[in-house]
Amino acid sequence: MTKSTIDNKTVVSELPLFAVIDLGSNSFHMLITRLLEDSVQVVDKVKRKVRLASGLNQDNKLNEAAIARGLECLSFFAERLQDIPAANIRIVATATLRIATNANDFLIKAEKILNRKISLLTGEQEAQQIYLGVAHTSCSVDHRLVIDIGGASTEIIVGNSFDAQLVNSLDIGCVTYKKQFFVDEKLSTNNFTQAINAATRQIKPLAASYQQIGWQAVLGGSGTMQALAEILHAQQKPAIVTLDFLLSMQTQLLTFKYFDDIDIDGLTSDRKPVFASGLSILIAIFDSFSIENLQLSSGALREGLLYEMLPNMRQFSIRQRTVASLVERFHIDQQQAKRVSTQVHNLFDQLSFSTRLEKNNGYKLLTASCALLEVGLLLEYKHHQRHGAYIIKNADLPGFNQAERHFLATLVQLYKGDINLPLLLEQTAVDQQSASFLLIILRLAVILCHRRKDDVLPCYQIKLVAQKLELSLPNSWLNAHPLILDELKQEDKHLDKLGFSLIIHSL
């Protein structure tokens, strides 16, 4: 990033762009980003349903219609690549072009249109990049199982941190399975059974080797998983996929006779043609691997290619980069955020035994909220908590899934003033009792830091007895800070909504 001066004002010049193009079996994608404050900012996304895999015949030869659709799409993409440095562009092709006997016919013409080299990934390379995309954009536990169902291949990877330990790329996908088992576009029990059984025969023999390594979380970011997450969102449920939910989706699909009849809230029209086939493969994976639940990942193949192209992306945690970027962009007072964080830590440690709170993901979200409490102040003070919650809900926050983002926004909106209990009850990132305790700790920390100075807080003690929080402060300090004392007394009334009371003792 460079700077120049105009009329004695320093301005930031245009940041270089980075582009990733993925020639998938179902869709062609183009992702254009820039690096802003050590965080990735998406500038543009273009997606075209080319359905390349549907153009494969029984001899795995691409027909002219599919080739034409693909080349037309790339002519659109080429326009956007003109102004991006060649070193900042990655273009890859995946499963369909791996197996197409006439792939070179397409690739030669495609490279001429794009004026760039296209890398034809092996199945293992594709799986590796998918895993890296998840690792770079998800803040789950380190040991993870990653699933990606594409148009013509399905990748299954288990790994730790940035290291993929076991990878497999199977020649099964939502487009090819649609052609094979739902060719009549009819939704029948027989079609589903054949598709699930066929997938199971390929997947089940792999399960033991993955289970031997083990995992703590399961993530997926392909179109099938995204469609399921959108359906759950439409049902106002957390985006956590279970086998029961998958089977309920199958049952619901069977109430319709043909693909065109499908009418499910949250399911977009462009996903309908391959939803049943993708669902069949996912059911087979869940059953074969005994998966309890799956969460949507915010990254996959394109993000893996992108983050590995950018400098120093493995040096800091994704959440750290995301929060730091928001702090810089919205000019948040970092010293005040640090003060609040220090008192949150102190209050948490004192209350952890009586509340049975642990320093798990809920605690990490609480500490992240300390840095973002005043993110809405840049807009205005009066409604800054509401503005802050809106920013967090709608900003691109790599490292935070939908439920975590919702909880962060709730903490920011409720960190002082009236407590909107229904809003707190809507969140699903942590259990409700823990959510109440974490909010209480945050609110008390903010009150104690009211003067925004490092040297004014005395030693204090806090304990929880039944539903009573007893906070003990030096009498001399209370006398010197009547406004803070009054705010603590007002807080007792607010905490009543959570079923707690606050008692102030002088030492």
C-alpha positions, -999 to +999 in steps of 0.1 A: +000+000+000+014+034-010+005+069+001+004+103-017-004+138-008-032+159-023-038+194-009-017+186+022-038+156+029-024+121+029-045+096+009-041+059+004-036+049-032-055+021-048-046-013-033-036-041-056-063-067-064-060-105-062-082-128-083-090-165-080-110-184-107-123-219-101-135-238-132-158-262-112-179-290-125-212-273-116-202-236-116-174-213-126-165-188-099-144-157-099-133-141-065-117-107-065-102-093-033-078-069-019-057-069+013-069-042+037-054-038+072-040-074+070-075-087+063-091-099+031-118-076+017-140-091-011-143-066-040-163-088-064-178-123-068-190-137-100-207-171-103-221-188-134-239-221-135-220-237-164-228-273-154-198-285-173-202-321-159-236-324-174-219-322-208-199-355-203-211-384-223-207-421-213-171-420-228-163-389-206-162-366-236-174-330-232-200-321-258-198-288-277-227-272-259-209-275-225-176-263-240-194-233-255-211-224-221-177-226-204-159-205-229-186-179-230-184-176-192-146-172-193-150-144-219-169-125-192-142-132-165-114-121-189-127-085-188-121-083-150-086-098-152-072-071-175-062-047-147-049-073-122-012-082-121-005-117-134+013-126-102-019-119-083-041-143-103-047-180-098-069-200-122-076-237-116-097-264-131-111-294-112-129-327-115-147-325-149-116-313-167-096-340-150-117-368-164-128-353-197-110-371-226-110-339-246-101-315-218-072-301-237-095-289-264-113-268-238-082-257-219-063-244-249-092-222-260-098-211-224-062-200-218-063-180-250-095-162-239-081-155-204-045-149-216-035-168-185-023-203-176-048-226-161-037-252-135-054-285-138-055-298-102-053-334-093-080-347-069-054-347-041-043-311-049-079-300-049-086-316-016-054-300-001-065-265-012-101-270+001-087-280+035-064-249+035-094-227+026-112-240+057-082-237+079-076-201+069-112-190+074-126-211+102-117-208+139-129-242+149-108-267+169-076-277+151-085-313+145-112-311+118-129-332+092-137-313+060-162-323+034-168-307+000-193-320-025-187-307-060-204-312-093-182-342-103-161-350-073-163-352-035-133-344-013-130-357+022-101-345+043-090-348+079-063-326+093-048-306+121-042-268+119-029-262+083-018-298+078-041-321+058-033-356+072-055-378+050-072-367+018-094-385-007-111-372-039-139-394-051-155-393-086-189-387-072-207-353-074-241-336-074-241-331-112-229-366-122-252-382-096-282-362-110-274-376-144-270-411-131-298-415-106-322-386-111-320-385-149-358-383-152-358-353-127-382-374-107-381-375-069-388-410-058-377-433-030-361-456-055-339-428-070-328-417-035-321-453-024-299-460-055-280-428-051-273-432-014-263-468-017-240-461-046-223-433-026-221-455+005-203-482-015-175-458-024-174-439+009-178-465+037-145-483+030-126-451+038-142-444+071-120-465+094-088-448+083-103-414+090-117-424+124-083-437+134-069-402+131-101-387+146-115-352+146-133-327+169-153-308+144-168-314+109-170-285+084-183-282+048-185-253+024-198-266-009-231-256-025-251-285-009-240-274+026-247-238+018-282-247+006-289-266+038-276-237+059-299-213+041-329-236+047-320-237+084-317-199+084-352-196+069-364-219+097-347-196+122-325-224+134-287-224+138-267-235+108-258-269+122-265-299+099-275-332+115-284-366+100-320-362+113-322-329+095-308-345+063-334-373+065-362-347+071-350-329+040-352-362+020-387-368+034-398-333+024-384-336-011-403-369-016-436-349-011-428-334-046-429-354-078-404-335-099-376-310-094-396-282-108-422-288-081-398-283-052-409-255-029-388-253+003-382-220+021-346-210+018-338-232-012-329-210-042-340-220-077-304-225-089-298-252-063-330-272-070-316-293-099-287-307-079-301-306-044-314-341-042-282-357-056-260-336-033-282-345-003-279-382-012-241-381-011-241-361+022-265-387+038-241-414+027-211-395+043-229-389+075-240-425+079-206-440+068-185-417+091-210-417+120-210-378+119-231-361+146-232-326+131-216-304+105-211-267+104-208-245+073-173-233+066-167-198+052-139-210+030-130-238+006-110-242-027-110-205-038-101-193-003-073-219+000-058-206-033-062-170-022-048-171+013-018-191+002-011-164-024-013-136+002+017-127+025+020-140+061-016-154+063-005-183+086+012-160+111-019-148+130-052-164+138-081-156+115-101-141+143-072-119+154-069-105+118-106-100+115-110-081+148-078-060+141-091-051+107-124-038+121-106-019+149-085-001+123-113+006+098-138+019+124-111+038+145-120+020+177-103+032+209-079+003+214-068+015+249-104+015+262-110-019+246-079-032+264-092-018+297-125-035+294-108-067+284-086-066+315-116-062+338-136-089+319-107-113+326-106-103+362-143-107+368-144-139+348-116-154+370-133-145+402-167-158+391-156-189+372-159-213+401-194-203+413-207-199+377-189-230+364-177-209+334-148-223+314-124-205+290-139-221+260-153-206+228-178-185+247-150-168+266-131-162+234-162-146+219-166-124+250-130-112+247-135-105+210-166-084+219-144-062+241-125-050+211-157-043+191-180-027+216-176+008+201-175-002+165-208+018+159-194+050+173-180+061+140-216+065+127-231+083+158-233+080+195-271+079+201-277+045+185-241+032+184-249-001+200-276-009+174-252+003+146-225-018+160-247-049+161-257-043+125-221-040+114-211-072+130-241-091+116-235-079+081-198-075+078-176-102+063-161-117+095-138-147+086-133-169+116-168-164+131-196-186+120-232-174+118-241-183+154-209-168+168-215-136+148-250-134+162-237-137+198-211-111+192-237-087+178-259-094+208-231-086+233-224-054+215-260-043+214-266-051+251-234-041+267-251-013+285-286+001+290-317-019+289-314-057+284-335-070+256-340-106+269-357-120+238-326-109+218-303-128+242-325-159+240-322-159+202-285-166+202-273-202+199-235-200+201-235-208+238-260-221+263-284-196+277-271-196+313-235-190+301-248-163+278-263-145+307-232-148+328-209-136+300-232-106+294-232-097+331-194-098+332-191-076+301-216-050+314-199-048+348-165-044+332-178-015+311-192+003+341-159-001+360-140+013+331-163+043+328-135+069+333-114+055+305-082+057+325-058+030+335-049+041+370-082+047+387-095+012+394-089-003+429-087-039+439-122-053+443-139-087+449-170-102+434-188-134+442-221-151+433-243-164+461-275-180+448-287-154+423-270-125+440-238-109+427-219-093+456-194-066+445-171-052+471-152-019+465-132+004+488-154+030+505-131+058+497-132+049+460-170+047+460-172+081+476-148+095+449-169+080+421-206+088+427-215+084+390-201+049+387-217+040+420-251+052+407-246+032+374-239+001+395-271+007+414-290+011+381-274-021+369-291-040+397-325-031+381-313-042+346-300-075+359-334-083+373-344-092+338-319-120+338-330-132+373-300-117+392-294-089+416-263-068+422-254-058+458-226-033+464-205-036+495-179-011+507-146-023+521 
